[in-house]
């Protein structure tokens, strides 16, 4: 039975093999074919590619209740323990988020899954960073509705992407060009 990083079962019952294959064929495989093409097109055009794999994580992911602000993890940056993304980019993301008052962890409890492992090859100029955002920052998890914090998190993530782009231009792209 598939489980989440927290150990909780994802489904209440076994998913039939036919349904698993249908999902793989209609969703997972086409998604990764398209993503691979985008990464390769970006790399071909710029000589580097940065893939941001954004997710929402349950507020309970840290093992602490969502209302315990003192201990809550707000953001988890996953770079597959340094294997999927240039340290300068991960440092940039962490600095940006921490200076805005967020509690940031690296690789715990999420180090990055298939996407960061598959596409993150910093030595080849392909970087992948997983960003897990605590749902308590922007939604009511019980009702699956946006809260007043949604716009702020949306705007913050937009600013973070801009900052990561600047960092890539300042640090990653010159290093890549110097290596050629």
TORDO-805164 format. One record per atom (N, C-alpha, C): atom name; x, y, z; residue in one letter; residue number from 1. Coordinates in Angstrom, 3 decimals, padded with zeros to 6 digits, always signed. Example, Ala and Ser with C-alpha at 12.3 -4.5 7.8 and 13.67 -1.06 7.14 Angstrom:
SITE   a        xx        yy        zz  r    k
SITE   N  +013.190  -005.690  +007.800  A    1
SITE  CA  +012.300  -004.500  +007.800  A    1
SITE   C  +013.200  -003.300  +007.800  A    1
SITE   N  +012.850  -002.250  +007.080  S    2
SITE  CA  +013.670  -001.060  +007.140  S    2
SITE   C  +012.900  +000.030  +007.870  S    2
This chain:
SITE   a        xx        yy        zz  r    k
SITE   N  +000.855  -001.185  +000.000  X    1
SITE  CA  +000.000  +000.000  +000.000  X    1
SITE   C  +000.895  +001.241  +000.000  X    1
SITE   N  +000.706  +002.150  -000.945  X    2
SITE  CA  +001.521  +003.366  -001.000  X    2
SITE   C  +001.317  +004.225  +000.244  X    2
SITE   N  +002.418  +004.833  +000.724  X    3
SITE  CA  +002.353  +005.705  +001.887  X    3
SITE   C  +003.008  +007.039  +001.577  X    3
SITE   N  +002.587  +008.048  +002.315  X    4
SITE  CA  +003.193  +009.372  +002.210  X    4
SITE   C  +004.483  +009.380  +003.030  X    4
SITE   N  +005.242  +010.469  +002.928  X    5
SITE  CA  +006.502  +010.576  +003.673  X    5
SITE   C  +006.264  +010.443  +005.173  X    5
SITE   N  +005.080  +010.839  +005.629  X    6
SITE  CA  +004.752  +010.760  +007.051  X    6
SITE   C  +004.416  +009.344  +007.495  X    6
SITE   N  +004.300  +008.409  +006.546  X    7
SITE  CA  +003.953  +007.033  +006.863  X    7
SITE   C  +002.464  +006.745  +006.755  X    7
SITE   N  +001.658  +007.767  +006.508  X    8
SITE  CA  +000.216  +007.585  +006.384  X    8
SITE   C  -000.125  +006.954  +005.033  X    8
SITE   N  -001.138  +006.082  +005.046  X    9
SITE  CA  -001.590  +005.463  +003.799  X    9
SITE   C  -002.182  +006.533  +002.884  X    9
SITE   N  -001.853  +006.456  +001.608  X   10
SITE  CA  -002.379  +007.410  +000.632  X   10
SITE   C  -003.811  +007.033  +000.233  X   10
SITE   N  -004.076  +005.748  +000.122  X   11
SITE  CA  -005.395  +005.258  -000.275  X   11
SITE   C  -005.977  +004.397  +000.838  X   11
SITE   N  -007.285  +004.313  +000.876  X   12
SITE  CA  -007.955  +003.480  +001.883  X   12
SITE   C  -007.882  +002.003  +001.539  X   12
SITE   N  -007.805  +001.695  +000.257  X   13
SITE  CA  -007.764  +000.298  -000.188  X   13
SITE   C  -006.772  +000.183  -001.339  X   13
SITE   N  -006.433  -001.040  -001.693  X   14
SITE  CA  -005.525  -001.271  -002.818  X   14
SITE   C  -006.126  -000.725  -004.106  X   14
SITE   N  -005.271  -000.123  -004.895  X   15
SITE  CA  -005.697  +000.389  -006.198  X   15
SITE   C  -005.486  -000.741  -007.201  X   15
SITE   N  -006.515  -001.098  -007.963  X   16
SITE  CA  -006.375  -002.187  -008.941  X   16
SITE   C  -005.265  -001.909  -009.960  X   16
SITE   N  -004.587  -002.945  -010.378  X   17
SITE  CA  -003.464  -002.833  -011.312  X   17
SITE   C  -003.870  -002.107  -012.594  X   17
SITE   N  -005.054  -002.391  -013.105  X   18
SITE  CA  -005.524  -001.727  -014.322  X   18
SITE   C  -005.654  -000.227  -014.139  X   18
SITE   N  -006.109  +000.191  -012.974  X   19
SITE  CA  -006.241  +001.623  -012.691  X   19
SITE   C  -004.866  +002.272  -012.571  X   19
SITE   N  -003.925  +001.576  -011.967  X   20
SITE  CA  -002.561  +002.097  -011.867  X   20
SITE   C  -001.979  +002.295  -013.264  X   20
SITE   N  -002.123  +001.307  -014.120  X   21
SITE  CA  -001.589  +001.405  -015.485  X   21
SITE   C  -002.273  +002.523  -016.265  X   21
SITE   N  -003.584  +002.683  -016.085  X   22
SITE  CA  -004.316  +003.751  -016.763  X   22
SITE   C  -003.772  +005.110  -016.339  X   22
SITE   N  -003.547  +005.298  -015.052  X   23
SITE  CA  -003.010  +006.571  -014.553  X   23
SITE   C  -001.599  +006.821  -015.073  X   23
SITE   N  -000.792  +005.789  -015.103  X   24
SITE  CA  +000.563  +005.933  -015.638  X   24
SITE   C  +000.525  +006.352  -017.106  X   24
SITE   N  -000.328  +005.688  -017.867  X   25
SITE  CA  -000.395  +005.914  -019.311  X   25
SITE   C  -001.026  +007.258  -019.673  X   25
SITE   N  -002.034  +007.688  -018.920  X   26
SITE  CA  -002.753  +008.908  -019.289  X   26
SITE   C  -002.261  +010.160  -018.576  X   26
SITE   N  -001.564  +009.999  -017.461  X   27
SITE  CA  -001.125  +011.168  -016.691  X   27
SITE   C  +000.392  +011.226  -016.518  X   27
SITE   N  +000.942  +010.234  -015.843  X   28
SITE  CA  +002.338  +010.283  -015.421  X   28
SITE   C  +003.305  +010.297  -016.608  X   28
SITE   N  +003.154  +009.354  -017.521  X   29
SITE  CA  +004.084  +009.296  -018.662  X   29
SITE   C  +003.995  +010.532  -019.556  X   29
SITE   N  +002.790  +010.975  -019.952  X   30
SITE  CA  +002.727  +012.189  -020.782  X   30
SITE   C  +003.297  +013.422  -020.071  X   30
SITE   N  +003.064  +013.517  -018.778  X   31
SITE  CA  +003.614  +014.639  -018.008  X   31
SITE   C  +005.138  +014.642  -018.093  X   31
SITE   N  +005.760  +013.488  -017.874  X   32
SITE  CA  +007.220  +013.442  -017.884  X   32
SITE   C  +007.812  +013.548  -019.289  X   32
SITE   N  +007.103  +013.131  -020.300  X   33
SITE  CA  +007.558  +013.360  -021.673  X   33
SITE   C  +007.586  +014.866  -021.942  X   33
SITE   N  +006.517  +015.551  -021.573  X   34
SITE  CA  +006.446  +016.999  -021.787  X   34
SITE   C  +007.490  +017.731  -020.941  X   34
SITE   N  +007.649  +017.321  -019.685  X   35
SITE  CA  +008.623  +017.968  -018.812  X   35
SITE   C  +010.049  +017.763  -019.333  X   35
SITE   N  +010.353  +016.565  -019.777  X   36
SITE  CA  +011.676  +016.291  -020.352  X   36
SITE   C  +011.944  +017.200  -021.545  X   36
SITE   N  +010.940  +017.354  -022.397  X   37
SITE  CA  +011.100  +018.227  -023.564  X   37
SITE   C  +011.351  +019.669  -023.147  X   37
SITE   N  +010.617  +020.157  -022.147  X   38
SITE  CA  +010.804  +021.533  -021.690  X   38
SITE   C  +012.193  +021.745  -021.091  X   38
SITE   N  +012.640  +020.789  -020.286  X   39
SITE  CA  +013.972  +020.899  -019.697  X   39
SITE   C  +015.026  +020.915  -020.801  X   39
SITE   N  +014.897  +020.024  -021.774  X   40
SITE  CA  +015.882  +019.969  -022.863  X   40
SITE   C  +015.833  +021.213  -023.742  X   40
SITE   N  +014.631  +021.722  -024.018  X   41
SITE  CA  +014.526  +022.955  -024.801  X   41
SITE   C  +015.173  +024.128  -024.066  X   41
SITE   N  +014.926  +024.223  -022.776  X   42
SITE  CA  +015.515  +025.298  -021.970  X   42
SITE   C  +017.027  +025.167  -021.956  X   42
SITE   N  +017.510  +023.953  -021.729  X   43
SITE  CA  +018.951  +023.726  -021.709  X   43
SITE   C  +019.573  +024.063  -023.069  X   43
SITE   N  +018.938  +023.640  -024.143  X   44
SITE  CA  +019.462  +023.918  -025.483  X   44
SITE   C  +019.538  +025.414  -025.757  X   44
SITE   N  +018.570  +026.149  -025.277  X   45
SITE  CA  +018.526  +027.592  -025.539  X   45
SITE   C  +019.491  +028.380  -024.662  X   45
SITE   N  +019.603  +027.991  -023.363  X   46
SITE  CA  +020.358  +028.805  -022.416  X   46
SITE   C  +021.636  +028.150  -021.884  X   46
SITE   N  +021.811  +026.876  -022.114  X   47
SITE  CA  +022.989  +026.191  -021.594  X   47
SITE   C  +022.842  +025.714  -020.168  X   47
SITE   N  +021.746  +026.085  -019.514  X   48
SITE  CA  +021.395  +025.616  -018.176  X   48
SITE   C  +019.876  +025.521  -018.103  X   48
SITE   N  +019.407  +024.760  -017.141  X   49
SITE  CA  +017.967  +024.675  -016.893  X   49
SITE   C  +017.752  +024.549  -015.386  X   49
SITE   N  +016.752  +025.253  -014.889  X   50
SITE  CA  +016.359  +025.172  -013.488  X   50
SITE   C  +014.901  +024.769  -013.432  X   50
SITE   N  +014.644  +023.607  -012.862  X   51
SITE  CA  +013.288  +023.081  -012.705  X   51
SITE   C  +012.874  +023.251  -011.254  X   51
SITE   N  +011.776  +023.936  -011.035  X   52
SITE  CA  +011.200  +024.071  -009.695  X   52
SITE   C  +010.020  +023.119  -009.613  X   52
SITE   N  +010.113  +022.181  -008.691  X   53
SITE  CA  +009.081  +021.162  -008.478  X   53
SITE   C  +008.338  +021.539  -007.204  X   53
SITE   N  +007.251  +022.300  -007.341  X   54
SITE  CA  +006.530  +022.838  -006.188  X   54
SITE   C  +005.403  +021.917  -005.750  X   54
SITE   N  +005.270  +021.795  -004.440  X   55
SITE  CA  +004.250  +020.932  -003.832  X   55
SITE   C  +003.664  +021.626  -002.616  X   55
SITE   N  +002.518  +021.124  -002.193  X   56
SITE  CA  +001.984  +021.533  -000.897  X   56
SITE   C  +002.139  +020.348  +000.045  X   56
SITE   N  +002.510  +020.651  +001.277  X   57
SITE  CA  +002.648  +019.575  +002.253  X   57
SITE   C  +001.632  +019.798  +003.362  X   57
SITE   N  +001.145  +018.694  +003.938  X   58
SITE  CA  +000.205  +018.843  +005.045  X   58
SITE   C  +000.874  +019.569  +006.213  X   58
SITE   N  +000.099  +020.329  +006.933  X   59
SITE  CA  +000.655  +021.070  +008.064  X   59
SITE   C  +001.212  +020.140  +009.130  X   59
SITE   N  +000.798  +018.900  +009.125  X   60
SITE  CA  +001.282  +017.929  +010.112  X   60
SITE   C  +002.588  +017.266  +009.694  X   60
SITE   N  +003.155  +017.642  +008.566  X   61
SITE  CA  +004.360  +016.975  +008.055  X   61
SITE   C  +005.535  +017.068  +009.015  X   61
SITE   N  +005.582  +018.122  +009.814  X   62
SITE  CA  +006.707  +018.272  +010.736  X   62
SITE   C  +006.492  +017.492  +012.021  X   62
SITE   N  +005.332  +016.856  +012.167  X   63
SITE  CA  +005.036  +016.147  +013.404  X   63
SITE   C  +004.510  +017.070  +014.483  X   63
SITE   N  +004.391  +018.337  +014.179  X   64
SITE  CA  +003.900  +019.339  +015.117  X   64
SITE   C  +002.609  +019.901  +014.542  X   64
SITE   N  +001.677  +020.202  +015.387  X   65
SITE  CA  +000.400  +020.743  +014.940  X   65
SITE   C  +000.561  +022.023  +014.130  X   65
SITE   N  -000.372  +022.260  +013.239  X   66
SITE  CA  -000.274  +023.396  +012.323  X   66
SITE   C  -000.349  +024.742  +013.032  X   66
SITE   N  -000.836  +024.778  +014.258  X   67
SITE  CA  -000.981  +026.059  +014.939  X   67
SITE   C  +000.205  +026.356  +015.856  X   67
SITE   N  +001.145  +025.454  +015.975  X   68
SITE  CA  +002.324  +025.649  +016.801  X   68
SITE   C  +003.382  +026.360  +015.961  X   68
SITE   N  +003.252  +027.658  +015.815  X   69
SITE  CA  +004.114  +028.462  +014.942  X   69
SITE   C  +005.582  +028.348  +015.330  X   69
SITE   N  +005.849  +028.163  +016.607  X   70
SITE  CA  +007.226  +028.076  +017.087  X   70
SITE   C  +007.993  +026.922  +016.453  X   70
SITE   N  +007.303  +025.812  +016.149  X   71
SITE  CA  +007.967  +024.614  +015.660  X   71
SITE   C  +007.569  +024.209  +014.245  X   71
SITE   N  +006.586  +024.880  +013.703  X   72
SITE  CA  +006.090  +024.493  +012.394  X   72
SITE   C  +007.135  +024.716  +011.309  X   72
SITE   N  +007.246  +023.761  +010.403  X   73
SITE  CA  +008.080  +023.935  +009.212  X   73
SITE   C  +007.195  +024.600  +008.164  X   73
SITE   N  +007.637  +025.724  +007.638  X   74
SITE  CA  +006.852  +026.425  +006.623  X   74
SITE   C  +007.202  +025.946  +005.220  X   74
SITE   N  +008.488  +025.755  +004.976  X   75
SITE  CA  +008.969  +025.384  +003.644  X   75
SITE   C  +010.042  +024.310  +003.797  X   75
SITE   N  +009.995  +023.311  +002.934  X   76
SITE  CA  +011.077  +022.338  +002.855  X   76
SITE   C  +011.677  +022.446  +001.457  X   76
SITE   N  +012.963  +022.686  +001.412  X   77
SITE  CA  +013.698  +022.723  +000.146  X   77
SITE   C  +014.362  +021.369  -000.042  X   77
SITE   N  +014.015  +020.688  -001.110  X   78
SITE  CA  +014.577  +019.368  -001.383  X   78
SITE   C  +015.478  +019.387  -002.597  X   78
SITE   N  +016.752  +019.078  -002.373  X   79
SITE  CA  +017.711  +019.014  -003.477  X   79
SITE   C  +018.382  +017.645  -003.540  X   79
SITE   N  +017.663  +016.638  -003.040  X   80
SITE  CA  +018.192  +015.272  -003.029  X   80
SITE   C  +019.569  +015.245  -002.347  X   80
SITE   N  +019.606  +015.919  -001.197  X   81
SITE  CA  +020.820  +015.970  -000.368  X   81
SITE   C  +022.036  +016.467  -001.154  X   81
SITE   N  +021.820  +017.554  -001.899  X   82
SITE  CA  +022.911  +018.181  -002.631  X   82
SITE   C  +023.191  +017.611  -004.002  X   82
SITE   N  +022.421  +016.627  -004.430  X   83
SITE  CA  +022.688  +015.959  -005.708  X   83
SITE   C  +021.919  +016.527  -006.896  X   83
SITE   N  +020.892  +017.360  -006.647  X   84
SITE  CA  +020.001  +017.758  -007.739  X   84
SITE   C  +020.071  +019.227  -008.132  X   84
SITE   N  +020.728  +020.042  -007.316  X   85
SITE  CA  +020.698  +021.478  -007.576  X   85
SITE   C  +021.977  +022.122  -007.054  X   85
SITE   N  +022.434  +023.146  -007.744  X   86
SITE  CA  +023.623  +023.874  -007.308  X   86
SITE   C  +023.396  +024.449  -005.912  X   86
SITE   N  +024.361  +024.299  -005.025  X   87
SITE  CA  +024.212  +024.836  -003.667  X   87
SITE   C  +023.885  +026.330  -003.654  X   87
SITE   N  +024.428  +027.103  -004.582  X   88
SITE  CA  +024.158  +028.548  -004.615  X   88
SITE   C  +022.670  +028.825  -004.792  X   88
SITE   N  +021.981  +028.006  -005.572  X   89
SITE  CA  +020.548  +028.210  -005.785  X   89
SITE   C  +019.741  +027.835  -004.548  X   89
SITE   N  +020.117  +026.748  -003.902  X   90
SITE  CA  +019.406  +026.324  -002.688  X   90
SITE   C  +019.667  +027.339  -001.574  X   90
SITE   N  +020.902  +027.793  -001.452  X   91
SITE  CA  +021.237  +028.817  -000.457  X   91
SITE   C  +020.425  +030.085  -000.704  X   91
SITE   N  +020.311  +030.462  -001.956  X   92
SITE  CA  +019.550  +031.653  -002.337  X   92
SITE   C  +018.091  +031.519  -001.905  X   92
SITE   N  +017.488  +030.381  -002.205  X   93
SITE  CA  +016.087  +030.150  -001.834  X   93
SITE   C  +015.920  +030.193  -000.319  X   93
SITE   N  +016.817  +029.532  +000.386  X   94
SITE  CA  +016.712  +029.508  +001.848  X   94
SITE   C  +016.857  +030.914  +002.430  X   94
SITE   N  +017.864  +031.643  +001.992  X   95
SITE  CA  +018.085  +033.017  +002.471  X   95
SITE   C  +016.851  +033.885  +002.218  X   95
SITE   N  +016.333  +033.807  +000.999  X   96
SITE  CA  +015.168  +034.605  +000.622  X   96
SITE   C  +013.996  +034.323  +001.548  X   96
SITE   N  +013.718  +033.051  +001.783  X   97
SITE  CA  +012.556  +032.667  +002.583  X   97
SITE   C  +012.742  +032.976  +004.074  X   97
SITE   N  +013.923  +032.713  +004.584  X   98
SITE  CA  +014.194  +032.963  +006.004  X   98
SITE   C  +014.121  +034.456  +006.310  X   98
SITE   N  +014.651  +035.303  +005.416  X   99
SITE  CA  +014.608  +036.746  +005.671  X   99
SITE   C  +013.185  +037.291  +005.634  X   99
SITE   N  +012.265  +036.491  +005.151  X  100
SITE  CA  +010.858  +036.893  +005.146  X  100
SITE   C  +010.071  +036.210  +006.270  X  100
SITE   N  +010.805  +035.657  +007.222  X  101
SITE  CA  +010.180  +035.132  +008.432  X  101
SITE   C  +009.692  +033.695  +008.371  X  101
SITE   N  +010.044  +032.965  +007.334  X  102
SITE  CA  +009.579  +031.578  +007.231  X  102
SITE   C  +010.597  +030.627  +007.846  X  102
SITE   N  +010.088  +029.547  +008.403  X  103
SITE  CA  +010.943  +028.491  +008.957  X  103
SITE   C  +011.201  +027.488  +007.838  X  103
SITE   N  +012.464  +027.341  +007.481  X  104
SITE  CA  +012.853  +026.540  +006.322  X  104
SITE   C  +013.722  +025.369  +006.766  X  104
SITE   N  +013.425  +024.207  +006.251  X  105
SITE  CA  +014.277  +023.030  +006.429  X  105
SITE   C  +014.752  +022.570  +005.066  X  105
SITE   N  +015.875  +021.861  +005.080  X  106
SITE  CA  +016.385  +021.263  +003.851  X  106
SITE   C  +016.286  +019.751  +003.946  X  106
SITE   N  +015.668  +019.173  +002.938  X  107
SITE  CA  +015.637  +017.716  +002.733  X  107
SITE   C  +014.952  +016.918  +003.835  X  107
SITE   N  +014.348  +017.559  +004.807  X  108
SITE  CA  +013.625  +016.840  +005.859  X  108
SITE   C  +012.301  +017.517  +006.103  X  108
SITE   N  +011.194  +016.869  +005.978  X  109
SITE  CA  +011.038  +015.447  +005.699  X  109
SITE   C  +010.985  +015.087  +004.211  X  109
SITE   N  +011.230  +016.051  +003.326  X  110
SITE  CA  +011.159  +015.772  +001.890  X  110
SITE   C  +012.475  +016.170  +001.211  X  110
SITE   N  +013.184  +015.204  +000.672  X  111
SITE  CA  +014.450  +015.491  -000.005  X  111
SITE   C  +014.265  +015.664  -001.504  X  111
SITE   N  +013.099  +015.357  -001.983  X  112
SITE  CA  +012.858  +015.367  -003.423  X  112
SITE   C  +012.642  +013.946  -003.886  X  112
SITE   N  +011.734  +013.796  -004.783  X  113
SITE  CA  +011.401  +012.461  -005.267  X  113
SITE   C  +011.888  +012.235  -006.680  X  113
SITE   N  +011.074  +011.548  -007.444  X  114
SITE  CA  +011.451  +011.156  -008.798  X  114
SITE   C  +011.889  +012.354  -009.641  X  114
SITE   N  +011.147  +013.441  -009.562  X  115
SITE  CA  +011.424  +014.578  -010.435  X  115
SITE   C  +012.794  +015.183  -010.158  X  115
SITE   N  +013.121  +015.427  -008.902  X  116
SITE  CA  +014.438  +016.001  -008.616  X  116
SITE   C  +015.542  +014.996  -008.934  X  116
SITE   N  +015.285  +013.734  -008.659  X  117
SITE  CA  +016.293  +012.710  -008.944  X  117
SITE   C  +016.488  +012.523  -010.446  X  117
SITE   N  +015.431  +012.597  -011.206  X  118
SITE  CA  +015.494  +012.362  -012.652  X  118
SITE   C  +016.087  +013.545  -013.416  X  118
SITE   N  +015.666  +014.757  -013.040  X  119
SITE  CA  +016.036  +015.921  -013.834  X  119
SITE   C  +017.200  +016.723  -013.252  X  119
SITE   N  +017.482  +016.552  -011.985  X  120
SITE  CA  +018.551  +017.313  -011.353  X  120
SITE   C  +019.920  +016.716  -011.620  X  120
SITE   N  +020.676  +017.352  -012.493  X  121
SITE  CA  +022.042  +016.947  -012.833  X  121
SITE   C  +022.886  +018.211  -012.904  X  121
SITE   N  +023.161  +018.818  -011.741  X  122
SITE  CA  +023.855  +020.118  -011.771  X  122
SITE   C  +025.196  +020.085  -012.485  X  122
SITE   N  +025.883  +018.953  -012.436  X  123
SITE  CA  +027.171  +018.870  -013.133  X  123
SITE   C  +027.006  +018.968  -014.643  X  123
SITE   N  +025.776  +018.740  -015.123  X  124
SITE  CA  +025.472  +018.856  -016.555  X  124
SITE   C  +024.681  +020.130  -016.872  X  124
SITE   N  +024.536  +021.005  -015.876  X  125
SITE  CA  +023.806  +022.254  -016.097  X  125
SITE   C  +022.310  +022.128  -015.964  X  125
SITE   N  +021.832  +021.034  -015.384  X  126
SITE  CA  +020.395  +020.820  -015.182  X  126
SITE   C  +020.143  +020.734  -013.680  X  126
SITE   N  +019.398  +021.712  -013.177  X  127
SITE  CA  +019.168  +021.833  -011.739  X  127
SITE   C  +017.688  +021.608  -011.438  X  127
SITE   N  +017.416  +020.893  -010.351  X  128
SITE  CA  +016.032  +020.657  -009.929  X  128
SITE   C  +015.944  +020.899  -008.428  X  128
SITE   N  +014.971  +021.706  -008.030  X  129
SITE  CA  +014.746  +022.021  -006.627  X  129
SITE   C  +013.283  +021.793  -006.300  X  129
SITE   N  +013.045  +020.937  -005.320  X  130
SITE  CA  +011.676  +020.712  -004.853  X  130
SITE   C  +011.383  +021.705  -003.740  X  130
SITE   N  +010.222  +022.342  -003.804  X  131
SITE  CA  +009.794  +023.279  -002.775  X  131
SITE   C  +008.455  +022.806  -002.233  X  131
SITE   N  +008.452  +022.413  -000.972  X  132
SITE  CA  +007.233  +021.989  -000.277  X  132
SITE   C  +006.744  +023.169  +000.551  X  132
SITE   N  +005.496  +023.549  +000.360  X  133
SITE  CA  +004.906  +024.690  +001.054  X  133
SITE   C  +003.851  +024.176  +002.028  X  133
SITE   N  +003.979  +024.555  +003.278  X  134
SITE  CA  +003.036  +024.135  +004.305  X  134
SITE   C  +001.650  +024.705  +003.980  X  134
SITE   N  +000.680  +023.823  +003.870  X  135
SITE  CA  -000.682  +024.239  +003.511  X  135
SITE   C  -001.289  +025.217  +004.508  X  135
SITE   N  -000.880  +025.135  +005.764  X  136
SITE  CA  -001.444  +026.032  +006.785  X  136
SITE   C  -001.153  +027.497  +006.482  X  136
SITE   N  -000.168  +027.761  +005.615  X  137
SITE  CA  +000.160  +029.132  +005.263  X  137
SITE   C  -000.863  +029.772  +004.332  X  137
SITE   N  -001.625  +028.951  +003.622  X  138
SITE  CA  -002.487  +029.537  +002.593  X  138
SITE   C  -003.855  +028.881  +002.431  X  138
SITE   N  -004.140  +027.822  +003.189  X  139
SITE  CA  -005.446  +027.191  +003.012  X  139
SITE   C  -005.983  +026.600  +004.300  X  139
SITE   N  -007.279  +026.457  +004.347  X  140
SITE  CA  -007.946  +025.708  +005.402  X  140
SITE   C  -007.948  +024.259  +004.929  X  140
SITE   N  -007.135  +023.444  +005.564  X  141
SITE  CA  -006.969  +022.065  +005.091  X  141
SITE   C  -008.237  +021.238  +005.222  X  141
SITE   N  -009.040  +021.498  +006.231  X  142
SITE  CA  -010.261  +020.713  +006.428  X  142
SITE   C  -011.286  +021.006  +005.337  X  142
SITE   N  -011.395  +022.269  +004.946  X  143
SITE  CA  -012.406  +022.652  +003.948  X  143
SITE   C  -011.834  +022.785  +002.547  X  143
SITE   N  -010.506  +022.668  +002.402  X  144
SITE  CA  -009.835  +022.839  +001.106  X  144
SITE   C  -010.194  +024.178  +000.470  X  144
SITE   N  -010.085  +025.228  +001.277  X  145
SITE  CA  -010.383  +026.575  +000.796  X  145
SITE   C  -009.201  +027.486  +001.080  X  145
SITE   N  -008.997  +028.447  +000.192  X  146
SITE  CA  -007.938  +029.424  +000.386  X  146
SITE   C  -008.236  +030.266  +001.620  X  146
SITE   N  -007.171  +030.678  +002.314  X  147
SITE  CA  -007.316  +031.602  +003.434  X  147
SITE   C  -006.781  +032.966  +003.012  X  147
SITE   N  -006.807  +033.904  +003.937  X  148
SITE  CA  -006.296  +035.248  +003.666  X  148
SITE   C  -004.802  +035.214  +003.331  X  148
SITE   N  -004.103  +034.164  +003.741  X  149
SITE  CA  -002.678  +034.062  +003.470  X  149
SITE   C  -002.327  +033.657  +002.043  X  149
SITE   N  -003.323  +033.260  +001.261  X  150
SITE  CA  -003.047  +032.749  -000.084  X  150
SITE   C  -002.318  +033.768  -000.968  X  150
SITE   N  -002.841  +034.977  -001.046  X  151
SITE  CA  -002.224  +035.988  -001.929  X  151
SITE   C  -000.784  +036.274  -001.530  X  151
SITE   N  -000.539  +036.345  -000.233  X  152
SITE  CA  +000.810  +036.610  +000.245  X  152
SITE   C  +001.787  +035.512  -000.153  X  152
SITE   N  +001.362  +034.258  -000.019  X  153
SITE  CA  +002.234  +033.141  -000.395  X  153
SITE   C  +002.426  +033.106  -001.909  X  153
SITE   N  +001.355  +033.359  -002.646  X  154
SITE  CA  +001.471  +033.408  -004.111  X  154
SITE   C  +002.478  +034.473  -004.528  X  154
SITE   N  +002.364  +035.655  -003.963  X  155
SITE  CA  +003.273  +036.744  -004.304  X  155
SITE   C  +004.703  +036.433  -003.858  X  155
SITE   N  +004.842  +035.829  -002.689  X  156
SITE  CA  +006.162  +035.455  -002.183  X  156
SITE   C  +006.832  +034.441  -003.100  X  156
SITE   N  +006.089  +033.452  -003.557  X  157
SITE  CA  +006.662  +032.431  -004.449  X  157
SITE   C  +007.036  +033.043  -005.801  X  157
SITE   N  +006.253  +034.004  -006.267  X  158
SITE  CA  +006.597  +034.705  -007.515  X  158
SITE   C  +007.912  +035.464  -007.336  X  158
SITE   N  +008.058  +036.157  -006.209  X  159
SITE  CA  +009.307  +036.869  -005.920  X  159
SITE   C  +010.472  +035.892  -005.798  X  159
SITE   N  +010.235  +034.737  -005.174  X  160
SITE  CA  +011.296  +033.734  -005.033  X  160
SITE   C  +011.766  +033.250  -006.401  X  160
SITE   N  +010.836  +032.999  -007.306  X  161
SITE  CA  +011.222  +032.563  -008.655  X  161
SITE   C  +012.062  +033.628  -009.353  X  161
SITE   N  +011.679  +034.891  -009.201  X  162
SITE  CA  +012.477  +035.977  -009.777  X  162
SITE   C  +013.882  +035.980  -009.185  X  162
SITE   N  +013.974  +035.813  -007.866  X  163
SITE  CA  +015.267  +035.818  -007.188  X  163
SITE   C  +016.129  +034.640  -007.631  X  163
SITE   N  +015.525  +033.473  -007.749  X  164
SITE  CA  +016.274  +032.297  -008.216  X  164
SITE   C  +016.761  +032.490  -009.649  X  164
SITE   N  +015.948  +033.120  -010.475  X  165
SITE  CA  +016.377  +033.419  -011.848  X  165
SITE   C  +017.581  +034.349  -011.862  X  165
SITE   N  +017.536  +035.383  -011.020  X  166
SITE  CA  +018.681  +036.303  -010.929  X  166
SITE   C  +019.932  +035.566  -010.444  X  166
SITE   N  +019.752  +034.714  -009.437  X  167
SITE  CA  +020.892  +033.965  -008.899  X  167
SITE   C  +021.477  +033.038  -009.954  X  167
SITE   N  +020.617  +032.410  -010.729  X  168
SITE  CA  +021.097  +031.516  -011.789  X  168
SITE   C  +021.909  +032.295  -012.818  X  168
SITE   N  +021.455  +033.494  -013.159  X  169
SITE  CA  +022.178  +034.317  -014.126  X  169
SITE   C  +023.518  +034.778  -013.554  X  169
SITE   N  +023.537  +035.133  -012.274  X  170
SITE  CA  +024.764  +035.642  -011.650  X  170
SITE   C  +025.781  +034.557  -011.341  X  170
SITE   N  +025.312  +033.365  -010.965  X  171
SITE  CA  +026.231  +032.351  -010.465  X  171
SITE   C  +026.305  +031.104  -011.341  X  171
SITE   N  +025.174  +030.509  -011.638  X  172
SITE  CA  +025.156  +029.224  -012.315  X  172
SITE   C  +025.531  +029.341  -013.790  X  172
SITE   N  +024.946  +030.291  -014.478  X  173
SITE  CA  +025.234  +030.458  -015.916  X  173
SITE   C  +026.713  +030.792  -016.164  X  173
SITE   N  +027.296  +031.761  -015.422  X  174
SITE  CA  +028.730  +032.028  -015.656  X  174
SITE   C  +029.628  +030.809  -015.386  X  174
SITE   N  +029.321  +030.039  -014.357  X  175
SITE  CA  +030.128  +028.848  -014.066  X  175
SITE   C  +030.003  +027.835  -015.205  X  175
SITE   N  +028.803  +027.720  -015.737  X  176
SITE  CA  +028.574  +026.781  -016.840  X  176
SITE   C  +029.355  +027.224  -018.087  X  176
SITE   N  +029.300  +028.521  -018.356  X  177
SITE  CA  +030.011  +029.037  -019.534  X  177
SITE   C  +031.522  +028.916  -019.356  X  177
SITE   N  +032.006  +029.127  -018.141  X  178
SITE  CA  +033.451  +029.006  -017.872  X  178
SITE   C  +033.930  +027.568  -018.010  X  178
SITE   N  +033.039  +026.611  -017.745  X  179
SITE  CA  +033.405  +025.192  -017.828  X  179
SITE   C  +033.491  +024.707  -019.282  X  179
SITE   N  +032.883  +025.431  -020.182  X  180
SITE  CA  +032.851  +024.995  -021.590  X  180
SITE   C  +034.120  +025.343  -022.325  X  180
